[in-house]
């Protein structure tokens, strides 16, 4: 790898921006001091303590969306969305962990809580990772039930996903460590294995107040749905735990019994030749300042080794092969606006990676595809569409990191979130008819198979400096001002040079700040 090492770029890590620091602290703390004291007074471990004791000692936890719900519900704080999700290693197996935080609004599900839970299940399905649910929730948040309960991607989707995951041999393990009410009772009931903590965990479709209102029967939560009932009578749960620590021990044993084996050979890892701290000086927070994406690549790949593909063609898109933590990857990074040549190069490289079954890493810093009469005549729309199609049809794992700007159609071409994980049916003759005739000896025309196509990036990260939007704030203001000017001209009204009426010499003053706020990583 040849790198023009940027001189004087090694800077100490800057302090976290105030919103990041505040949200990180709140998310780690969970609910308020009073809620945490009440939680621990019942003999419960705090949710992050539960995760720490579940995971193998000394192993990391890759948390998802830890800043979720920041300023989302006005003055109502819901740290981390009231749920902790991520990937951790349990008994040597990477698992997706979903842990309700009962210190935040009793662990009830807000719209963003549902979104985080569903996203964790999607990641588990895409990567074939077992799921461990640490259940301690009061169910749906009733004041917001219209946004939580009835629709396709609402609360009920959790149970649909559980059933689908289990049918695909992706283990579902539930540990009931607190309340598990109403529809939430299906989480342990639909799990492959379930564990419940005595005198602490409860499972029931209708709690004591609802039972009394519906039937007049008065019954305690423990008698209605406690560990003794579900382990000794109903059979809903499989394992009886004495306390949180015992329950987590049983969960680790359950994972150990999965007989899960990895079929992956990984080469030894090399540290990059250049320190990652230099990224602070290379990228910075000024998106108008250009930088060579090769300098970023040199600080994240093994040994800073990068085998560039088509280095002298379409040079506003950098493509090549490398390794990250020993795994082979194909890297696609922006070095400016996308021209037709860049789009063709990207399409070719994506197809190569698909042929060789090599995962793709996208480093987004793009203002979009080139515009103008010359480029439209040259077929930029068609060439860009081919790149978008290549990304959509690439069935290898994809990871996207937004390291700068991500604007307009460039977001699509560089594997933004718009692509969905979908399920498609294809007949055998459409895929490998001749192969099946020779090897299997069956009639392919009458048979259907299920193929899972991974359209979206399996993971998408935004650096704190990054922005994502249809267009920049200044451009959006200019476009709207131009539209206003044309409209007033059609109506025969007086306009100024910038398109505003005479009494106003600037575009809408609130547009730029609002637009820029909404395109930030934190939003």
C-alpha positions as CSV (number, residue, x, y, z in Angstrom):
1,X,0.0,0.0,0.0
2,X,1.4,3.4,-1.0
3,X,0.4,6.2,1.3
4,X,1.3,9.8,1.2
5,X,1.4,10.0,5.0
6,X,-0.2,13.3,6.0
7,X,2.4,15.3,8.0
8,X,1.3,16.7,11.3
9,X,-2.0,14.9,11.5
10,X,-1.5,13.0,14.8
11,X,-3.7,14.8,17.2
12,X,-5.0,13.8,20.6
13,X,-8.6,12.6,20.6
14,X,-10.8,15.6,21.1
15,X,-13.3,15.6,24.0
16,X,-16.7,14.1,23.1
17,X,-19.2,16.7,21.9
18,X,-21.5,17.6,24.8
19,X,-24.6,15.8,23.3
20,X,-22.6,12.6,22.8
21,X,-21.1,12.8,26.3
22,X,-24.4,13.5,27.9
23,X,-26.3,10.8,26.0
24,X,-23.5,8.2,26.5
25,X,-23.7,8.8,30.3
26,X,-27.5,8.7,30.3
27,X,-27.6,5.5,28.2
28,X,-25.1,3.8,30.5
29,X,-26.9,4.9,33.6
30,X,-30.4,4.0,32.5
31,X,-33.2,5.4,34.6
32,X,-32.9,7.9,37.4
33,X,-31.3,7.2,40.8
34,X,-34.6,6.5,42.4
35,X,-35.6,3.9,39.8
36,X,-32.2,2.2,40.0
37,X,-32.4,2.0,43.8
38,X,-35.9,0.5,43.6
39,X,-34.6,-2.0,41.0
40,X,-31.6,-3.2,43.1
41,X,-33.7,-3.3,46.3
42,X,-35.7,-6.2,44.7
43,X,-32.5,-8.2,44.4
44,X,-32.1,-7.5,40.7
45,X,-28.9,-6.8,38.8
46,X,-29.0,-3.6,36.7
47,X,-29.4,-4.4,33.0
48,X,-25.8,-3.7,32.0
49,X,-24.6,-5.7,35.0
50,X,-26.6,-8.6,33.6
51,X,-25.0,-8.3,30.2
52,X,-21.5,-8.1,31.8
53,X,-22.1,-11.3,33.7
54,X,-23.7,-13.1,30.7
55,X,-20.7,-12.5,28.4
56,X,-17.4,-14.3,28.5
57,X,-15.0,-12.4,30.8
58,X,-12.8,-9.8,29.1
59,X,-14.7,-10.0,25.8
60,X,-16.2,-6.8,24.2
61,X,-19.9,-6.0,23.7
62,X,-20.8,-4.3,20.4
63,X,-23.8,-2.2,21.4
64,X,-26.4,-1.1,18.8
65,X,-28.0,2.4,18.8
66,X,-26.9,3.4,22.3
67,X,-27.9,7.0,21.7
68,X,-31.5,6.1,20.6
69,X,-34.3,8.3,21.7
70,X,-32.0,11.3,22.5
71,X,-34.4,14.3,22.6
72,X,-36.9,12.2,20.6
73,X,-39.8,12.6,23.1
74,X,-39.4,16.2,24.2
75,X,-38.8,16.5,27.9
76,X,-39.5,12.8,28.4
77,X,-36.2,11.0,28.7
78,X,-35.9,7.5,27.5
79,X,-32.1,6.7,27.8
80,X,-31.0,4.2,25.0
81,X,-34.7,3.8,24.1
82,X,-35.3,1.7,27.3
83,X,-33.6,-1.4,25.8
84,X,-30.0,-2.5,25.4
85,X,-29.1,-4.5,22.3
86,X,-25.8,-5.7,20.8
87,X,-23.5,-8.6,20.0
88,X,-21.4,-10.3,22.6
89,X,-19.6,-13.6,23.1
90,X,-21.3,-16.2,25.3
91,X,-19.6,-19.5,25.9
92,X,-17.5,-18.8,22.9
93,X,-20.4,-18.1,20.6
94,X,-21.3,-14.6,19.2
95,X,-24.9,-13.9,20.2
96,X,-27.3,-11.0,19.8
97,X,-28.4,-9.8,23.3
98,X,-31.7,-8.0,23.9
99,X,-32.0,-6.7,27.4
100,X,-35.0,-4.6,28.7
101,X,-34.1,-1.8,31.1
102,X,-36.8,-1.8,33.7
103,X,-35.3,1.3,35.3
104,X,-36.5,3.3,32.3
105,X,-40.3,3.6,32.4
106,X,-40.6,0.1,33.7
107,X,-39.0,-1.3,30.6
108,X,-42.1,-0.5,28.6
109,X,-41.9,-0.3,24.8
110,X,-41.8,3.1,23.1
111,X,-41.8,3.2,19.3
112,X,-38.0,3.5,19.3
113,X,-37.8,0.5,21.7
114,X,-39.7,-1.6,19.2
115,X,-37.4,-0.4,16.4
116,X,-34.3,-1.3,18.3
117,X,-35.7,-4.8,19.2
118,X,-36.7,-5.5,15.6
119,X,-33.3,-4.2,14.3
120,X,-31.5,-6.6,16.7
121,X,-33.5,-9.5,15.4
122,X,-32.8,-8.5,11.8
123,X,-29.1,-8.5,12.5
124,X,-29.4,-11.9,14.2
125,X,-31.1,-13.2,11.1
126,X,-28.7,-11.7,8.6
127,X,-25.6,-13.0,10.5
128,X,-27.2,-16.3,11.8
129,X,-26.5,-15.4,15.4
130,X,-28.4,-16.9,18.4
131,X,-30.6,-14.5,20.3
132,X,-30.7,-14.1,24.1
133,X,-33.6,-12.1,25.6
134,X,-33.1,-10.7,29.1
135,X,-36.8,-10.0,29.7
136,X,-37.9,-7.4,32.3
137,X,-40.7,-5.3,30.7
138,X,-44.1,-4.0,31.4
139,X,-45.1,-4.4,27.8
140,X,-46.3,-1.7,25.4
141,X,-46.2,1.9,26.6
142,X,-49.9,2.6,26.8
143,X,-49.9,6.4,26.2
144,X,-48.1,5.7,22.8
145,X,-49.9,2.5,21.9
146,X,-51.1,3.8,18.6
147,X,-47.5,4.0,17.5
148,X,-46.5,0.7,19.1
149,X,-49.2,-1.9,18.7
150,X,-51.2,-2.4,15.5
151,X,-49.0,-2.0,12.4
152,X,-46.6,-4.2,10.4
153,X,-43.4,-3.1,12.1
154,X,-44.8,-2.6,15.5
155,X,-44.8,-4.8,18.7
156,X,-46.3,-7.9,17.2
157,X,-43.5,-8.1,14.6
158,X,-41.2,-9.3,17.4
159,X,-43.0,-12.6,17.7
160,X,-43.2,-13.1,14.0
161,X,-39.5,-12.6,13.8
162,X,-38.9,-15.0,16.7
163,X,-40.9,-17.7,14.9
164,X,-39.0,-17.2,11.7
165,X,-35.6,-17.2,13.4
166,X,-36.4,-20.4,15.3
167,X,-37.5,-22.0,12.0
168,X,-34.1,-21.2,10.5
169,X,-32.3,-22.9,13.3
170,X,-31.3,-19.6,14.9
171,X,-31.6,-20.3,18.6
172,X,-34.0,-18.2,20.7
173,X,-33.2,-18.2,24.5
174,X,-35.3,-16.2,26.9
175,X,-34.4,-15.3,30.5
176,X,-37.4,-13.9,32.4
177,X,-35.9,-11.7,35.1
178,X,-38.9,-9.5,35.8
179,X,-42.3,-8.7,34.5
180,X,-43.4,-10.3,31.2
181,X,-46.9,-9.1,30.5
182,X,-49.6,-9.4,27.8
183,X,-48.1,-9.9,24.4
184,X,-44.6,-9.8,25.9
185,X,-45.4,-13.2,27.4
186,X,-44.9,-14.7,24.0
187,X,-41.2,-13.9,24.1
188,X,-40.4,-16.8,26.6
189,X,-43.3,-18.9,25.4
190,X,-42.0,-18.9,21.8
191,X,-38.3,-19.3,22.8
192,X,-36.5,-22.6,22.1
193,X,-35.4,-22.5,25.8
194,X,-36.6,-20.3,28.6
195,X,-35.4,-19.6,32.1
196,X,-37.3,-17.9,34.9
197,X,-36.1,-16.4,38.2
198,X,-38.1,-17.4,41.2
199,X,-40.1,-14.7,43.1
200,X,-39.0,-12.2,40.5
201,X,-39.9,-13.3,37.0
202,X,-43.6,-13.4,36.0
203,X,-45.3,-14.4,32.8
204,X,-49.0,-13.8,32.1
205,X,-51.2,-12.6,29.3
206,X,-53.2,-10.6,31.8
207,X,-51.8,-9.2,35.0
208,X,-53.6,-9.3,38.4
209,X,-55.5,-5.9,37.8
210,X,-56.8,-7.1,34.5
211,X,-57.8,-10.5,35.9
212,X,-59.7,-8.8,38.7
213,X,-61.5,-6.4,36.2
214,X,-62.4,-9.3,33.8
215,X,-63.3,-12.1,36.2
216,X,-63.4,-10.6,39.7
217,X,-60.6,-13.1,40.8
218,X,-58.0,-11.7,43.2
219,X,-54.6,-13.3,42.7
220,X,-51.0,-12.3,43.3
221,X,-48.5,-11.9,40.4
222,X,-46.4,-14.8,41.7
223,X,-49.4,-17.2,41.9
224,X,-50.7,-16.0,38.5
225,X,-47.5,-16.4,36.6
226,X,-44.4,-17.0,38.8
227,X,-41.6,-19.5,38.4
228,X,-43.2,-22.3,40.5
229,X,-46.3,-22.2,38.3
230,X,-44.6,-22.1,34.9
231,X,-41.8,-24.6,35.8
232,X,-44.0,-27.1,37.7
233,X,-47.5,-26.8,36.3
234,X,-47.8,-25.0,33.0
235,X,-44.5,-26.0,31.5
236,X,-44.1,-22.7,29.8
237,X,-40.5,-22.3,31.1
238,X,-37.8,-24.9,31.0
239,X,-35.3,-23.9,33.8
240,X,-35.8,-22.6,37.3
241,X,-33.3,-20.0,38.5
242,X,-32.7,-19.0,42.1
243,X,-31.6,-15.4,41.3
244,X,-30.2,-13.3,38.4
245,X,-26.7,-14.8,38.6
246,X,-28.0,-18.3,38.5
247,X,-30.3,-17.5,35.6
248,X,-27.3,-16.0,33.6
249,X,-25.3,-19.2,34.4
250,X,-28.1,-21.3,33.0
251,X,-28.2,-19.1,29.9
252,X,-24.5,-19.7,29.3
253,X,-25.1,-23.4,29.7
254,X,-27.9,-23.3,27.1
255,X,-25.6,-21.6,24.6
256,X,-22.9,-24.1,25.3
257,X,-25.3,-26.9,24.4
258,X,-26.1,-25.4,21.0
259,X,-23.2,-27.3,19.4
260,X,-22.5,-24.2,17.4
261,X,-19.4,-24.5,15.1
262,X,-17.8,-21.8,13.0
263,X,-16.8,-22.7,9.5
264,X,-14.5,-19.7,9.0
265,X,-10.7,-19.6,8.6
266,X,-9.2,-16.2,9.6
267,X,-5.7,-15.2,8.9
268,X,-3.6,-13.6,11.7
269,X,-4.4,-9.9,12.4
270,X,-1.9,-7.1,11.7
271,X,-2.2,-3.6,13.2
272,X,-2.3,-0.7,10.7
273,X,1.1,0.9,10.1
274,X,-0.4,4.3,10.9
275,X,-2.1,5.1,14.2
276,X,-5.9,5.6,14.2
277,X,-5.6,8.8,16.2
278,X,-4.3,10.5,13.0
279,X,-7.9,10.3,11.6
280,X,-8.8,13.3,13.7
281,X,-6.4,15.4,11.7
282,X,-7.2,13.8,8.3
283,X,-11.0,13.9,8.4
284,X,-11.9,16.7,10.8
285,X,-15.3,18.3,11.2
286,X,-15.2,20.6,8.2
287,X,-16.9,18.6,5.4
288,X,-15.9,21.2,2.8
289,X,-12.2,20.3,3.2
290,X,-11.2,17.5,0.9
291,X,-9.1,14.5,2.1
292,X,-7.9,11.4,0.3
293,X,-9.9,8.4,1.5
294,X,-6.8,6.2,1.0
295,X,-5.4,7.9,4.1
296,X,-8.5,6.6,6.0
297,X,-8.1,3.2,4.6
298,X,-4.4,3.1,5.6
299,X,-5.5,3.5,9.3
300,X,-8.2,0.8,9.5
301,X,-6.9,-2.2,7.4
302,X,-4.5,-4.9,8.5
303,X,-0.9,-3.8,8.0
304,X,-2.2,-0.8,6.0
305,X,-2.1,-3.1,3.0
306,X,-4.5,-2.2,0.2
307,X,-4.6,-3.8,-3.2
308,X,-6.2,-1.0,-5.3
309,X,-8.4,-2.0,-8.2
310,X,-8.5,0.2,-11.4
311,X,-6.3,2.8,-9.6
312,X,-6.0,5.1,-12.7
313,X,-9.7,5.0,-13.9
314,X,-12.6,6.7,-12.3
315,X,-10.4,8.2,-9.6
316,X,-13.2,9.8,-7.6
317,X,-14.1,6.3,-6.4
318,X,-11.4,4.2,-4.7
319,X,-11.9,0.4,-4.8
320,X,-9.6,-2.4,-3.7
321,X,-9.1,-5.5,-1.6
322,X,-7.7,-5.7,1.9
323,X,-8.2,-7.4,5.3
324,X,-9.7,-6.2,8.5
325,X,-9.0,-8.3,11.6
326,X,-7.9,-11.1,9.3
327,X,-11.1,-11.2,7.2
328,X,-10.9,-10.4,3.5
329,X,-12.9,-7.4,2.4
330,X,-13.6,-5.3,-0.6
331,X,-13.4,-1.6,0.1
332,X,-15.3,1.2,-1.8
333,X,-14.5,4.7,-0.7
334,X,-15.5,8.1,-2.1
335,X,-12.8,10.6,-3.3
336,X,-15.2,13.2,-4.7
337,X,-18.4,13.3,-6.7
338,X,-19.3,10.3,-8.8
339,X,-18.9,10.5,-12.6
340,X,-19.9,7.9,-15.1
341,X,-16.4,6.3,-15.0
342,X,-16.6,6.1,-11.2
343,X,-20.0,4.4,-11.3
344,X,-18.8,1.9,-13.9
345,X,-15.8,1.1,-11.9
346,X,-17.8,0.6,-8.7
347,X,-20.3,-1.7,-10.5
348,X,-17.4,-3.8,-11.9
349,X,-15.8,-4.1,-8.4
350,X,-19.0,-5.0,-6.7
351,X,-19.6,-7.8,-9.2
352,X,-16.1,-9.1,-8.6
353,X,-16.6,-9.2,-4.8
354,X,-19.9,-11.1,-5.3
355,X,-18.2,-13.7,-7.6
356,X,-15.5,-14.2,-5.0
357,X,-17.8,-14.1,-2.0
358,X,-15.9,-11.2,-0.4
359,X,-17.8,-8.8,2.0
360,X,-18.0,-5.2,1.0
361,X,-17.1,-2.1,3.2
362,X,-18.4,1.3,1.9
363,X,-16.8,4.5,3.2
364,X,-19.3,7.2,2.4
365,X,-18.2,10.8,1.8
366,X,-20.2,11.8,-1.2
367,X,-22.1,14.8,-2.4
368,X,-23.9,12.7,-5.1
369,X,-23.6,12.0,-8.8
370,X,-22.3,14.7,-11.1
371,X,-25.0,16.9,-12.6
372,X,-25.1,19.1,-15.7
373,X,-26.0,19.0,-19.4
374,X,-22.7,17.3,-20.4
375,X,-23.0,14.5,-17.9
376,X,-26.7,13.9,-18.4
377,X,-26.0,13.6,-22.2
378,X,-23.2,11.2,-21.3
379,X,-25.6,8.8,-19.5
380,X,-24.8,9.5,-15.8
381,X,-28.3,8.5,-14.8
382,X,-27.9,5.1,-16.5
383,X,-24.4,4.5,-15.2
384,X,-25.5,5.5,-11.7
385,X,-28.5,3.2,-11.9
386,X,-26.3,0.3,-12.8
387,X,-24.2,0.9,-9.7
388,X,-27.4,1.2,-7.5
389,X,-28.6,-2.1,-9.1
390,X,-25.2,-3.8,-8.4
391,X,-25.4,-2.8,-4.7
392,X,-29.0,-3.9,-4.5
393,X,-28.3,-7.3,-6.0
394,X,-25.0,-8.0,-4.1
395,X,-25.6,-10.9,-1.9
396,X,-22.4,-10.7,0.2
397,X,-22.3,-9.0,3.6
398,X,-22.1,-5.2,3.4
399,X,-21.0,-2.7,6.0
400,X,-21.4,1.0,5.5
401,X,-19.5,3.7,7.4
402,X,-20.5,7.4,6.7
403,X,-17.2,9.2,7.3
404,X,-18.3,12.6,5.9
405,X,-21.2,13.7,3.8
406,X,-23.9,11.4,2.4
407,X,-26.2,13.3,0.0
408,X,-28.8,12.5,-2.5
409,X,-28.6,9.5,-4.9
410,X,-25.0,9.1,-3.8
411,X,-26.3,7.6,-0.6
412,X,-28.1,4.9,-2.6
413,X,-25.1,4.1,-4.8
414,X,-22.9,3.8,-1.7
415,X,-25.2,1.3,0.1
416,X,-27.4,3.5,2.4
417,X,-30.1,2.2,4.6
418,X,-32.8,2.5,1.9
419,X,-32.0,-1.1,0.8
420,X,-34.0,-3.6,2.8
421,X,-33.4,-7.2,3.8
422,X,-35.9,-9.1,1.8
423,X,-37.0,-12.6,1.2
424,X,-37.5,-13.8,-2.4
425,X,-38.7,-17.0,-4.0
426,X,-37.0,-18.3,-7.0
427,X,-37.5,-21.6,-8.9
428,X,-34.6,-24.0,-9.2
429,X,-34.4,-23.6,-13.0
430,X,-33.8,-19.8,-12.5
431,X,-30.8,-20.5,-10.3
432,X,-29.0,-23.8,-10.9
433,X,-31.2,-26.1,-12.9
434,X,-28.4,-27.9,-14.8
435,X,-26.4,-28.4,-11.6
436,X,-29.3,-29.9,-9.8
437,X,-30.1,-32.3,-12.7
438,X,-26.6,-33.7,-12.7
439,X,-25.9,-33.7,-8.9
440,X,-29.3,-34.2,-7.3
441,X,-31.3,-35.8,-10.1
442,X,-34.6,-34.0,-9.4
443,X,-37.0,-32.2,-11.6
444,X,-36.3,-28.5,-10.8
445,X,-39.2,-27.0,-12.7
446,X,-41.7,-28.0,-10.1
447,X,-39.8,-27.0,-7.0
448,X,-39.4,-23.6,-5.2
449,X,-36.6,-22.7,-2.8
450,X,-36.3,-19.7,-0.5
451,X,-33.4,-17.4,-1.0
452,X,-32.5,-14.6,1.3
453,X,-31.1,-11.5,-0.4
454,X,-29.2,-9.1,1.8
455,X,-30.0,-5.7,0.1
456,X,-29.3,-3.4,3.0
457,X,-26.0,-3.0,4.8
458,X,-25.8,-5.4,7.7
459,X,-24.4,-2.6,9.8
460,X,-24.4,1.2,9.2
461,X,-22.2,3.6,11.2
462,X,-22.0,7.4,11.2
463,X,-18.9,9.2,12.5
464,X,-19.8,12.2,14.7
465,X,-18.8,14.7,12.0
466,X,-20.9,13.1,9.3
467,X,-24.1,14.4,7.6
468,X,-26.9,12.6,5.7
469,X,-29.5,14.4,3.7
470,X,-31.1,14.8,0.3
471,X,-28.9,17.9,-0.1
472,X,-27.0,20.4,2.1
473,X,-28.8,23.1,4.0
474,X,-27.5,25.9,1.8
475,X,-28.5,24.1,-1.4
476,X,-31.9,23.3,0.0
477,X,-32.5,27.0,0.9
478,X,-31.4,28.1,-2.6
479,X,-33.7,25.5,-4.3
480,X,-36.7,26.7,-2.3
481,X,-35.9,30.3,-2.9
482,X,-35.7,29.6,-6.7
483,X,-39.0,27.8,-6.6
484,X,-40.5,30.8,-4.7
485,X,-39.1,33.2,-7.3
486,X,-40.5,31.2,-10.2
487,X,-43.9,30.9,-8.5
488,X,-44.1,34.7,-7.9
489,X,-43.0,35.4,-11.4
490,X,-45.8,33.2,-12.8
491,X,-48.3,35.1,-10.6
492,X,-46.9,38.4,-11.8
493,X,-45.6,39.5,-8.4
494,X,-42.4,41.4,-7.8
495,X,-39.4,39.4,-6.8
496,X,-35.8,40.2,-5.8
497,X,-32.7,38.5,-7.2
498,X,-32.7,35.8,-4.6
499,X,-36.4,34.9,-5.2
500,X,-37.9,36.3,-2.0
501,X,-40.6,39.0,-1.9
502,X,-39.4,42.6,-1.5
503,X,-39.9,42.6,2.3
504,X,-37.6,39.6,2.7
505,X,-34.1,39.6,1.3
506,X,-33.1,36.1,2.5
507,X,-34.6,32.6,2.1
508,X,-36.6,31.2,5.0
509,X,-34.4,32.0,8.0
510,X,-35.4,28.8,9.9
511,X,-34.7,26.5,7.0
512,X,-30.9,26.2,7.2
513,X,-30.6,25.6,10.9
514,X,-33.4,23.1,11.0
515,X,-32.2,21.3,7.9
516,X,-28.6,21.1,9.2
517,X,-29.8,19.8,12.6
518,X,-31.8,17.0,10.9
519,X,-28.9,15.8,8.8
520,X,-26.5,15.3,11.8
521,X,-25.4,11.9,13.0
522,X,-27.0,12.5,16.4
523,X,-30.4,13.2,14.8
